[in-house]
Amino acid sequence: MAGGLLEYSGLVTKTKAMRARLLGADDYTAISEYESVTDFIAFLREQPAYAPVFERHGEVAHRGQVEAVIRDSLYMDYCKLYRFSGVQPRRALQFVFSRYEINVIKNCLQSAMEGNGREITVSGGFFERHADFDLKAVMAANSVQELIQAVTGTEYESLLKELESAAEKSYADYAFALDIYYYKKVWKEITKVSDKETRQILEQIFGTEIDWQNLMWMYRAKRFYSMGEADVKKHQIPVSCRLRSAETKRLLETETAEQFVEFVRQTAYFRGKQAVLEPEDELTWERVMIRTYEKICQKYPMSVAPVLRYLYEKEHEIDLLTTALEGIRYRIPPYEIRDLIFAM
């Protein structure tokens, strides 16, 4: 504990200060009443957590630019925490950075494949120094071939080439493959973390993410797509944390979404001393991750856990803001925007 206190006290204090600037329910209620994107921008420019990133980017007018700028605020916060960290927390934060890399590639792929002209921006200096690829070249890619060329010589080249050569491929195929690659890589790298406490924290956080990525994919496949077991398995992450193989097999074999939910409620996430959800809780990614972070931060208050929780909460906040922005743009009634936000 003494070592953790020395290494993490300043970092945890800084994280608490940043967490205090996250938006609350009253803020989202106010946002839902805005009638224009201009009002939305004006509100964020006044918030301590977003004023610096808007100042950095200068004039921001339309929705695409706003989404890119608020997403960039996450990367700026990550940079601040990384620079403030010592060796051990930096090792843990690298796992988060790898996800940001994957997300940038996915966004650029979607823009190149679907021609949607999405605005993509990141805090360039830090990414350019630490990313495994040429950031500017990836962001400038107008086709899958150009993007593959931009990542030549990196760990992503062979994966993207293999997908590009497939007979039938869509953006979803690339996105699934990149996510699976990421989680397999992280799960393997976690075993190499020398500090036992940090390793246990990472196993709990990323293991829960992996389990619930798989669970929510199986649920959506059964409820919305009526997919067969073989097709569902193709897009599963071949890693498990708290789900036993027999449970996964049973879940895959369920015939309806209702039966699937009933079986999930019998897993360790709902039952036993280590349960993180109550029997009446809905099956949502956000709920299980928030509860998981709460439990881990209570157990390991002076560790990298509060830092990872903040970055998760910040990313979730940006998703909520993006949802609100879409609602304002399409003139959805305020009460419907609030329903969408508070259901997330």
Secondary structure, DSSP 8 states (H G I E B T S, - for coil): -HHHHHHHHHHHHHHHHHHTTS--HHHHHHHHT--SHHHHHHHHHTSTTTHHHHHHH----SHHHHHHHHHHHHHHHHHHHHHH--HHHHHHHHHHHHHHHHHHHHHHHHHHHH---------HHHHHHH-SS-HHHHHH--SHHHHHHHTTTSTTHHHHHHHHTSSS--HHHHHHHHHHHHHHHHHHHHTT---HHHHHHHHHHHHHHHHHHHHHHHHHIIIII---HHHHHHTS-S--SSS-HHHHHHHHH-SSHHHHHHHHTTSTTTSSTT--S-TT----HHHHHHHHHHHHHHH-SSSSHHHHHHHHHHHHHHHHHHHHHHHHHTT--HHHHHHHHHT-
